[in-house]
Amino acid sequence: DKKLISIAYGNDFLIRNPLSLKTYYFRNANKIIVINNQMKQIIKKMHHLSEDQLEIIFVGLDLKELDVKKSKKELRKEFSIPENQFVLLSVGRHVPRKKFDLVIKAVSEIKKLKPALNIKYVLIGDGQKTQYLKNLTKQLNLESQIEFLGSCDLEKRNKFYKLSDIFLMPVETTINRIEGFGIVFLEANYYNVPVIGTATGGILEAILDGETGLLIKTNDLNDLVEKILYLYENENVRKKMGEKGHNRVINEYSWQKIVDDYIRVFKNTI
């Protein structure tokens, strides 16, 4: 008696096609593994499945790959970033649904509200919206506050995670695209960095709101500005969030933990 286990990872499950193999596998699977609760609820509704047919197993991190030996202080010296500079970081492709322009606008607002604040926003990644983001930076006279690093190797990316004060990635959900999980938030948390993300999709599970970071409303500039300033003004909150995020990543998102979860599901299903 053969058992069928399906794994839903990307966003193609949102496309309806009753004749597709994907639909057949979902409807006939003994167990479907998904990476977040929103994905679970959508698949359950689309394919009229029962609760016990679906299982959530999150994405894992290779903790060895994230290891950075240098301290935050040493890294700031390496990249000529002053210790007192408040550094915001985003990592990701410059595509329309990732709202890095919202962060650029937030930096502009913060400059008006707190002219004395030495703030810097670093973007790692590139894509179709890069030129638009650079033009917006110039238009808002933020060239000295915003730095585009383009695509970086893992070592450099990890160093910037560690030297940052806050990691941010606002997104916009579309009909055919939800944020799968938001692994970058966990990567930042690993380095004791609090995170800010949009309250949608898998980000709702990647960020424990008020514990490992803060959630913002979609495309809400004022909300984003408030959350950045709240973390800037409350260093002890940043520290607590960073520590909680770090411990959570180690305890819940190592690949060993994820492998154990898969083995458990396979054993229980077969």
C-alpha positions as CSV (number, residue, x, y, z in Angstrom):
1,D,0.0,0.0,0.0
2,K,1.8,3.1,-1.3
3,K,1.6,6.4,0.6
4,L,1.9,9.8,-1.0
5,I,3.5,12.8,0.7
6,S,3.5,16.1,-1.2
7,I,5.7,19.1,-0.3
8,A,4.5,22.7,-1.2
9,Y,7.3,25.2,-1.2
10,G,6.9,27.9,-3.8
11,N,3.9,30.1,-4.9
12,D,2.9,27.9,-7.9
13,F,0.2,26.3,-5.8
14,L,-1.8,29.5,-6.0
15,I,-2.4,28.9,-9.7
16,R,-5.7,27.0,-10.2
17,N,-5.6,24.2,-12.7
18,P,-7.9,21.1,-12.0
19,L,-6.0,19.0,-14.6
20,S,-2.5,19.6,-13.3
21,L,-0.4,16.9,-11.7
22,K,0.1,19.3,-8.7
23,T,-3.7,19.3,-8.1
24,Y,-3.8,15.5,-8.4
25,Y,-0.9,15.1,-5.9
26,F,-2.5,17.5,-3.4
27,R,-5.9,15.9,-3.5
28,N,-4.6,12.3,-3.2
29,A,-1.8,12.9,-0.8
30,N,-1.8,11.2,2.6
31,K,0.2,14.2,3.9
32,I,1.1,17.6,2.5
33,I,4.0,19.4,4.0
34,V,3.9,23.2,3.8
35,I,6.3,25.9,5.2
36,N,3.8,28.3,6.8
37,N,0.3,28.6,8.2
38,Q,-1.0,30.9,5.5
39,M,0.1,28.4,2.8
40,K,-1.6,25.6,4.8
41,Q,-4.9,27.5,5.0
42,I,-4.9,28.4,1.3
43,I,-4.2,24.8,0.1
44,K,-6.7,23.4,2.6
45,K,-9.4,25.7,1.2
46,M,-8.5,25.3,-2.5
47,H,-8.4,21.5,-2.4
48,H,-11.0,20.9,0.3
49,L,-8.6,19.0,2.5
50,S,-8.9,18.1,6.2
51,E,-6.7,19.6,8.9
52,D,-4.8,16.4,9.6
53,Q,-3.7,16.1,5.9
54,L,-1.5,19.1,6.3
55,E,1.7,19.5,8.3
56,I,3.8,22.7,8.8
57,I,7.6,22.2,8.7
58,F,9.5,25.5,8.6
59,V,12.6,26.2,6.5
60,G,16.0,25.5,8.1
61,L,19.2,27.4,8.4
62,D,22.8,26.1,8.0
63,L,24.2,27.7,11.2
64,K,27.8,26.8,10.3
65,E,27.4,28.9,7.1
66,L,26.3,31.9,9.2
67,D,29.4,31.9,11.4
68,V,31.2,35.3,11.6
69,K,34.3,35.4,13.8
70,K,34.8,39.2,14.1
71,S,32.8,41.3,16.6
72,K,30.4,44.0,15.6
73,K,33.0,46.6,16.6
74,E,35.7,45.0,14.4
75,L,33.3,44.7,11.5
76,R,32.3,48.4,11.7
77,K,36.0,49.2,11.6
78,E,36.6,46.9,8.6
79,F,33.9,48.7,6.6
80,S,34.6,52.3,7.9
81,I,31.2,52.6,9.6
82,P,31.3,54.7,12.8
83,E,30.3,52.9,16.0
84,N,27.6,55.5,16.7
85,Q,26.0,55.2,13.3
86,F,22.5,53.6,13.3
87,V,22.6,51.0,10.5
88,L,19.5,49.7,8.8
89,L,19.9,46.7,6.4
90,S,17.9,45.0,3.7
91,V,18.8,41.9,1.8
92,G,16.9,40.7,-1.2
93,R,16.2,41.1,-4.9
94,H,15.0,44.5,-6.0
95,V,11.6,43.4,-7.4
96,P,8.2,45.3,-7.2
97,R,6.7,43.3,-4.3
98,K,9.7,44.1,-2.1
99,K,9.1,47.6,-0.9
100,F,12.7,48.9,-0.3
101,D,11.4,52.2,-1.6
102,L,9.3,52.4,1.6
103,V,12.4,52.2,3.7
104,I,14.2,54.9,1.6
105,K,11.2,57.2,2.2
106,A,11.2,56.3,5.9
107,V,14.9,57.3,6.1
108,S,13.9,60.7,4.5
109,E,11.2,61.2,7.1
110,I,13.5,60.2,9.9
111,K,16.0,62.8,8.7
112,K,13.4,65.5,9.0
113,L,12.2,64.4,12.4
114,K,15.7,63.8,13.8
115,P,18.3,65.8,11.9
116,A,21.0,64.9,14.4
117,L,20.5,61.1,14.0
118,N,23.4,59.5,12.2
119,I,21.5,56.9,10.2
120,K,22.6,54.7,7.3
121,Y,20.6,52.3,5.1
122,V,22.4,49.5,3.4
123,L,20.9,47.5,0.6
124,I,22.3,44.1,-0.5
125,G,20.9,42.7,-3.7
126,D,19.9,44.0,-7.1
127,G,17.2,43.5,-9.7
128,Q,14.7,45.3,-12.0
129,K,14.0,48.0,-9.5
130,T,17.6,48.9,-8.6
131,Q,17.7,52.0,-10.9
132,Y,14.4,53.2,-9.6
133,L,15.6,52.9,-6.0
134,K,18.9,54.8,-6.8
135,N,16.9,57.5,-8.6
136,L,14.6,57.8,-5.5
137,T,17.7,58.1,-3.3
138,K,19.1,60.9,-5.4
139,Q,15.7,62.7,-5.6
140,L,15.4,62.7,-1.8
141,N,19.1,63.8,-1.3
142,L,20.0,60.7,0.6
143,E,23.2,59.6,-1.2
144,S,25.2,60.0,1.9
145,Q,22.7,58.0,4.0
146,I,22.0,55.1,1.6
147,E,24.5,52.6,0.2
148,F,23.8,50.0,-2.6
149,L,26.2,47.1,-2.3
150,G,24.7,45.0,-5.1
151,S,25.0,41.3,-4.9
152,C,27.5,40.1,-2.2
153,D,29.1,36.8,-1.4
154,L,27.9,35.0,1.7
155,E,30.8,36.2,3.8
156,K,30.3,39.9,3.2
157,R,26.5,39.5,3.5
158,N,26.8,37.8,6.9
159,K,29.2,40.5,8.1
160,F,26.7,43.2,7.3
161,Y,24.0,41.3,9.1
162,K,26.2,41.3,12.2
163,L,27.2,44.9,12.1
164,S,23.6,46.2,11.6
165,D,21.2,47.6,14.2
166,I,17.9,46.7,12.5
167,F,17.0,44.4,9.5
168,L,14.0,45.4,7.4
169,M,12.1,43.9,4.5
170,P,8.7,45.4,3.8
171,V,6.8,43.4,1.2
172,E,3.5,43.6,-0.8
173,T,1.3,40.5,-1.2
174,T,-0.3,40.0,-4.6
175,I,-3.0,37.5,-5.7
176,N,-0.4,35.1,-7.2
177,R,2.4,35.8,-4.7
178,I,2.7,35.5,-1.0
179,E,5.9,35.7,1.1
180,G,6.7,32.0,1.6
181,F,8.6,32.3,4.9
182,G,11.1,35.2,5.0
183,I,14.2,33.2,5.8
184,V,16.2,36.5,5.8
185,F,14.5,37.6,9.1
186,L,15.8,34.5,10.8
187,E,19.3,35.0,9.3
188,A,19.3,38.5,10.8
189,N,17.9,37.2,14.1
190,Y,20.8,34.8,14.3
191,Y,23.2,37.7,14.6
192,N,21.1,39.2,17.5
193,V,19.6,41.8,15.2
194,P,15.9,42.7,15.6
195,V,13.8,42.7,12.5
196,I,10.9,44.7,10.9
197,G,8.7,43.1,8.3
198,T,5.2,43.3,6.8
199,A,2.4,41.4,8.6
200,T,1.6,39.0,5.7
201,G,2.3,35.5,4.6
202,G,5.1,33.5,6.2
203,I,6.5,36.7,7.8
204,L,3.8,36.4,10.4
205,E,5.6,33.3,11.6
206,A,9.2,34.3,10.8
207,I,8.8,37.3,13.2
208,L,7.4,37.0,16.7
209,D,5.8,40.5,16.9
210,G,7.2,42.4,19.9
211,E,9.5,39.5,20.8
212,T,12.1,39.0,18.0
213,G,11.0,42.0,15.9
214,L,8.1,44.2,14.8
215,L,5.4,43.8,12.2
216,I,4.1,46.7,10.1
217,K,1.0,47.3,8.0
218,T,1.4,46.9,4.2
219,N,2.7,50.1,2.6
220,D,2.3,52.1,5.8
221,L,5.1,54.7,5.8
222,N,4.1,56.2,9.2
223,D,4.0,52.8,10.8
224,L,7.5,52.0,9.5
225,V,8.9,55.3,10.7
226,E,7.4,54.8,14.1
227,K,8.8,51.3,14.4
228,I,12.3,52.3,13.4
229,L,12.3,55.2,15.8
230,Y,10.9,53.0,18.6
231,L,13.8,50.6,18.2
232,Y,16.3,53.4,17.8
233,E,15.2,55.0,21.1
234,N,15.0,51.7,23.0
235,E,18.4,50.0,22.9
236,N,17.4,47.6,25.7
237,V,14.4,46.4,23.6
238,R,16.6,45.9,20.6
239,K,19.0,43.8,22.7
240,K,16.2,41.7,24.2
241,M,14.6,41.1,20.7
242,G,18.0,40.2,19.3
243,E,18.8,37.7,22.0
244,K,15.3,36.1,21.8
245,G,15.6,35.9,18.0
246,H,19.1,34.3,18.2
247,N,18.0,31.6,20.7
248,R,14.9,30.8,18.7
249,V,16.9,30.3,15.5
250,I,19.3,27.9,17.3
251,N,16.6,26.0,19.0
252,E,13.9,25.8,16.3
253,Y,15.5,26.4,12.8
254,S,18.7,24.4,12.6
255,W,18.7,21.9,9.7
256,Q,19.0,19.1,12.3
257,K,15.6,20.1,13.8
258,I,14.0,20.3,10.4
259,V,15.4,16.9,9.4
260,D,14.0,15.4,12.6
261,D,10.6,16.9,11.8
262,Y,10.6,15.4,8.3
263,I,11.6,12.0,9.6
264,R,8.8,12.2,12.2
265,V,6.2,13.0,9.5
266,F,7.4,10.2,7.2
267,K,7.4,7.6,10.0
268,N,3.9,8.6,11.1
269,T,2.5,8.6,7.6
270,I,4.2,5.4,6.3
